[in-house]
């Protein structure tokens, strides 16, 4: 195999590796963003459930006269 052909193949392999790494980094960023979004959604849902539970408890206390 000639030196030029070997260098060309080596260059192409390095280029492919670089492109694969860029794609991997992009996928990791997307996964991280999706995980962060899911976390925030779950936190917001939890806060909503907590607030509704507190409202329900207060309503029961008011209805039974225990909120004095």
PAMIGU-688101 format. One record per atom (N, C-alpha, C): residue number from 1; x, y, z; chain; atom name. Coordinates in Angstrom, 2 decimals, decimal comma, m for minus. Example, Ala and Ser with C-alpha at 12.3 -4.5 7.8 and 13.67 -1.06 7.14 Angstrom:
BEGIN
> 1 | 13,19 | m5,69 | 7,80 | A | N
> 1 | 12,30 | m4,50 | 7,80 | A | CA
> 1 | 13,20 | m3,30 | 7,80 | A | C
> 2 | 12,85 | m2,25 | 7,08 | A | N
> 2 | 13,67 | m1,06 | 7,14 | A | CA
> 2 | 12,90 | 0,03 | 7,87 | A | C
This chain:
BEGIN
> 1 | 0,85 | m1,16 | 0,00 | A | N
> 1 | 0,00 | 0,00 | 0,00 | A | CA
> 1 | 0,90 | 1,23 | 0,00 | A | C
> 2 | 0,53 | 2,21 | m0,78 | A | N
> 2 | 1,38 | 3,40 | m0,87 | A | CA
> 2 | 1,19 | 4,27 | 0,36 | A | C
> 3 | 2,17 | 5,09 | 0,61 | A | N
> 3 | 2,16 | 5,96 | 1,78 | A | CA
> 3 | 1,00 | 6,96 | 1,69 | A | C
> 4 | 0,77 | 7,48 | 0,47 | A | N
> 4 | m0,33 | 8,44 | 0,30 | A | CA
> 4 | m1,67 | 7,80 | 0,61 | A | C
> 5 | m1,86 | 6,57 | 0,12 | A | N
> 5 | m3,14 | 5,89 | 0,34 | A | CA
> 5 | m3,32 | 5,59 | 1,83 | A | C
> 6 | m2,27 | 5,20 | 2,49 | A | N
> 6 | m2,31 | 4,92 | 3,93 | A | CA
> 6 | m2,64 | 6,19 | 4,71 | A | C
> 7 | m2,02 | 7,30 | 4,34 | A | N
> 7 | m2,30 | 8,57 | 5,00 | A | CA
> 7 | m3,75 | 9,00 | 4,78 | A | C
> 8 | m4,25 | 8,79 | 3,56 | A | N
> 8 | m5,63 | 9,15 | 3,23 | A | CA
> 8 | m6,60 | 8,32 | 4,07 | A | C
> 9 | m6,33 | 7,03 | 4,19 | A | N
> 9 | m7,21 | 6,16 | 4,97 | A | CA
> 9 | m7,16 | 6,56 | 6,44 | A | C
> 10 | m5,99 | 6,91 | 6,91 | A | N
> 10 | m5,83 | 7,34 | 8,30 | A | CA
> 10 | m6,59 | 8,64 | 8,54 | A | C
> 11 | m6,50 | 9,55 | 7,60 | A | N
> 11 | m7,22 | 10,82 | 7,71 | A | CA
> 11 | m8,73 | 10,58 | 7,75 | A | C
> 12 | m9,20 | 9,72 | 6,86 | A | N
> 12 | m10,64 | 9,43 | 6,81 | A | CA
> 12 | m11,12 | 8,77 | 8,11 | A | C
> 13 | m10,31 | 7,89 | 8,66 | A | N
> 13 | m10,67 | 7,25 | 9,93 | A | CA
> 13 | m10,74 | 8,29 | 11,05 | A | C
> 14 | m9,79 | 9,19 | 11,08 | A | N
> 14 | m9,79 | 10,25 | 12,09 | A | CA
> 14 | m10,99 | 11,17 | 11,92 | A | C
> 15 | m11,31 | 11,46 | 10,68 | A | N
> 15 | m12,47 | 12,33 | 10,41 | A | CA
> 15 | m13,76 | 11,64 | 10,85 | A | C
> 16 | m13,90 | 10,37 | 10,58 | A | N
> 16 | m15,09 | 9,62 | 10,99 | A | CA
> 16 | m15,20 | 9,58 | 12,50 | A | C
> 17 | m14,06 | 9,39 | 13,17 | A | N
> 17 | m14,06 | 9,37 | 14,63 | A | CA
> 17 | m14,50 | 10,72 | 15,19 | A | C
> 18 | m14,01 | 11,78 | 14,60 | A | N
> 18 | m14,39 | 13,12 | 15,05 | A | CA
> 18 | m15,87 | 13,38 | 14,86 | A | C
> 19 | m16,42 | 12,96 | 13,71 | A | N
> 19 | m17,85 | 13,16 | 13,45 | A | CA
> 19 | m18,69 | 12,34 | 14,43 | A | C
> 20 | m18,25 | 11,13 | 14,72 | A | N
> 20 | m18,99 | 10,28 | 15,66 | A | CA
> 20 | m18,98 | 10,90 | 17,05 | A | C
> 21 | m17,86 | 11,50 | 17,43 | A | N
> 21 | m17,77 | 12,14 | 18,74 | A | CA
> 21 | m18,69 | 13,34 | 18,83 | A | C
> 22 | m18,78 | 14,12 | 17,76 | A | N
> 22 | m19,68 | 15,28 | 17,73 | A | CA
> 22 | m21,13 | 14,81 | 17,87 | A | C
> 23 | m21,49 | 13,75 | 17,16 | A | N
> 23 | m22,85 | 13,22 | 17,25 | A | CA
> 23 | m23,13 | 12,69 | 18,65 | A | C
> 24 | m22,15 | 12,02 | 19,24 | A | N
> 24 | m22,32 | 11,51 | 20,61 | A | CA
> 24 | m22,54 | 12,65 | 21,58 | A | C
> 25 | m21,76 | 13,71 | 21,45 | A | N
> 25 | m21,90 | 14,86 | 22,35 | A | CA
> 25 | m23,28 | 15,50 | 22,20 | A | C
> 26 | m23,76 | 15,59 | 20,96 | A | N
> 26 | m25,08 | 16,18 | 20,71 | A | CA
> 26 | m26,17 | 15,32 | 21,34 | A | C
> 27 | m26,05 | 14,01 | 21,22 | A | N
> 27 | m27,03 | 13,12 | 21,82 | A | CA
> 27 | m26,99 | 13,20 | 23,34 | A | C
> 28 | m25,82 | 13,31 | 23,90 | A | N
> 28 | m25,69 | 13,43 | 25,36 | A | CA
> 28 | m26,34 | 14,73 | 25,84 | A | C
> 29 | m26,14 | 15,81 | 25,08 | A | N
> 29 | m26,77 | 17,09 | 25,44 | A | CA
> 29 | m28,29 | 16,98 | 25,40 | A | C
> 30 | m28,80 | 16,32 | 24,35 | A | N
> 30 | m30,26 | 16,15 | 24,24 | A | CA
> 30 | m30,79 | 15,31 | 25,40 | A | C
> 31 | m30,09 | 14,26 | 25,75 | A | N
> 31 | m30,53 | 13,40 | 26,85 | A | CA
> 31 | m30,50 | 14,17 | 28,17 | A | C
> 32 | m29,47 | 14,95 | 28,37 | A | N
> 32 | m29,36 | 15,75 | 29,59 | A | CA
> 32 | m30,48 | 16,78 | 29,67 | A | C
> 33 | m30,77 | 17,42 | 28,56 | A | N
> 33 | m31,86 | 18,41 | 28,53 | A | CA
> 33 | m33,21 | 17,74 | 28,79 | A | C
> 34 | m33,41 | 16,57 | 28,23 | A | N
> 34 | m34,67 | 15,84 | 28,44 | A | CA
> 34 | m34,81 | 15,43 | 29,90 | A | C
> 35 | m33,72 | 14,98 | 30,50 | A | N
> 35 | m33,76 | 14,59 | 31,91 | A | CA
> 35 | m34,05 | 15,80 | 32,80 | A | C
> 36 | m33,44 | 16,92 | 32,51 | A | N
> 36 | m33,68 | 18,13 | 33,30 | A | CA
> 36 | m35,13 | 18,57 | 33,17 | A | C
> 37 | m35,66 | 18,51 | 31,96 | A | N
> 37 | m37,06 | 18,89 | 31,73 | A | CA
> 37 | m38,01 | 17,97 | 32,48 | A | C
> 38 | m37,73 | 16,68 | 32,47 | A | N
> 38 | m38,56 | 15,71 | 33,19 | A | CA
> 38 | m38,50 | 15,98 | 34,69 | A | C
> 39 | m37,32 | 16,28 | 35,18 | A | N
> 39 | m37,16 | 16,58 | 36,61 | A | CA
> 39 | m37,99 | 17,79 | 37,00 | A | C
> 40 | m37,91 | 18,85 | 36,18 | A | N
> 40 | m38,66 | 20,06 | 36,48 | A | CA
> 40 | m40,16 | 19,81 | 36,42 | A | C
> 41 | m40,60 | 19,01 | 35,47 | A | N
> 41 | m42,02 | 18,68 | 35,35 | A | CA
> 41 | m42,50 | 17,90 | 36,57 | A | C
> 42 | m41,71 | 16,96 | 37,01 | A | N
> 42 | m42,07 | 16,17 | 38,19 | A | CA
> 42 | m42,12 | 17,05 | 39,44 | A | C
> 43 | m41,17 | 17,95 | 39,57 | A | N
> 43 | m41,16 | 18,84 | 40,73 | A | CA
> 43 | m42,41 | 19,73 | 40,74 | A | C
> 44 | m42,77 | 20,26 | 39,57 | A | N
> 44 | m43,95 | 21,11 | 39,48 | A | CA
> 44 | m45,21 | 20,31 | 39,80 | A | C
> 45 | m45,30 | 19,10 | 39,28 | A | N
> 45 | m46,46 | 18,25 | 39,56 | A | CA
> 45 | m46,54 | 17,95 | 41,05 | A | C
> 46 | m45,41 | 17,68 | 41,68 | A | N
> 46 | m45,38 | 17,41 | 43,11 | A | CA
> 46 | m45,84 | 18,60 | 43,93 | A | C
> 47 | m45,42 | 19,78 | 43,53 | A | N
> 47 | m45,83 | 21,00 | 44,23 | A | CA
> 47 | m47,34 | 21,21 | 44,08 | A | C
> 48 | m47,87 | 20,92 | 42,91 | A | N
> 48 | m49,31 | 21,07 | 42,67 | A | CA
> 48 | m50,10 | 20,10 | 43,53 | A | C
> 49 | m49,64 | 18,84 | 43,58 | A | N
> 49 | m50,32 | 17,83 | 44,40 | A | CA
> 49 | m50,27 | 18,23 | 45,87 | A | C
> 50 | m49,13 | 18,70 | 46,32 | A | N
> 50 | m48,98 | 19,11 | 47,72 | A | CA
> 50 | m49,94 | 20,25 | 48,05 | A | C
> 51 | m50,03 | 21,23 | 47,17 | A | N
> 51 | m50,92 | 22,38 | 47,40 | A | CA
> 51 | m52,38 | 21,94 | 47,45 | A | C
> 52 | m52,76 | 21,04 | 46,54 | A | N
> 52 | m54,15 | 20,56 | 46,53 | A | CA
> 52 | m54,45 | 19,74 | 47,78 | A | C
> 53 | m53,51 | 18,97 | 48,24 | A | N
> 53 | m53,71 | 18,18 | 49,45 | A | CA
> 53 | m53,86 | 19,11 | 50,66 | A | C
> 54 | m53,07 | 20,17 | 50,70 | A | N
> 54 | m53,18 | 21,13 | 51,80 | A | CA
> 54 | m54,54 | 21,83 | 51,76 | A | C
> 55 | m54,99 | 22,20 | 50,56 | A | N
> 55 | m56,31 | 22,82 | 50,42 | A | CA
> 55 | m57,41 | 21,88 | 50,89 | A | C
> 56 | m57,29 | 20,61 | 50,53 | A | N
> 56 | m58,30 | 19,62 | 50,95 | A | CA
> 56 | m58,29 | 19,46 | 52,47 | A | C
> 57 | m57,11 | 19,41 | 53,05 | A | N
> 57 | m57,02 | 19,28 | 54,51 | A | CA
> 57 | m57,63 | 20,50 | 55,19 | A | C
> 58 | m57,36 | 21,68 | 54,66 | A | N
> 58 | m57,93 | 22,91 | 55,22 | A | CA
> 58 | m59,45 | 22,91 | 55,10 | A | C
> 59 | m59,96 | 22,42 | 53,96 | A | N
> 59 | m61,41 | 22,37 | 53,75 | A | CA
> 59 | m62,06 | 21,43 | 54,77 | A | C
> 60 | m61,42 | 20,30 | 55,05 | A | N
> 60 | m61,95 | 19,37 | 56,04 | A | CA
> 60 | m61,93 | 20,01 | 57,42 | A | C
> 61 | m60,85 | 20,68 | 57,76 | A | N
> 61 | m60,76 | 21,35 | 59,06 | A | CA
> 61 | m61,84 | 22,42 | 59,19 | A | C
> 62 | m62,06 | 23,18 | 58,12 | A | N
> 62 | m63,10 | 24,22 | 58,16 | A | CA
> 62 | m64,48 | 23,60 | 58,31 | A | C
> 63 | m64,74 | 22,50 | 57,57 | A | N
> 63 | m66,05 | 21,86 | 57,60 | A | CA
> 63 | m66,34 | 21,24 | 58,97 | A | C
> 64 | m65,31 | 20,77 | 59,64 | A | N
> 64 | m65,53 | 20,10 | 60,94 | A | CA
> 64 | m65,31 | 21,04 | 62,11 | A | C
> 65 | m64,98 | 22,28 | 61,83 | A | N
> 65 | m64,77 | 23,25 | 62,90 | A | CA
> 65 | m63,45 | 23,09 | 63,62 | A | C
> 66 | m62,51 | 22,37 | 63,04 | A | N
> 66 | m61,22 | 22,13 | 63,70 | A | CA
> 66 | m60,19 | 23,21 | 63,36 | A | C
> 67 | m60,58 | 24,17 | 62,58 | A | N
> 67 | m59,62 | 25,19 | 62,11 | A | CA
> 67 | m59,79 | 26,48 | 62,91 | A | C
> 68 | m59,81 | 26,35 | 64,22 | A | N
> 68 | m60,00 | 27,54 | 65,06 | A | CA
> 68 | m58,80 | 27,75 | 65,96 | A | C
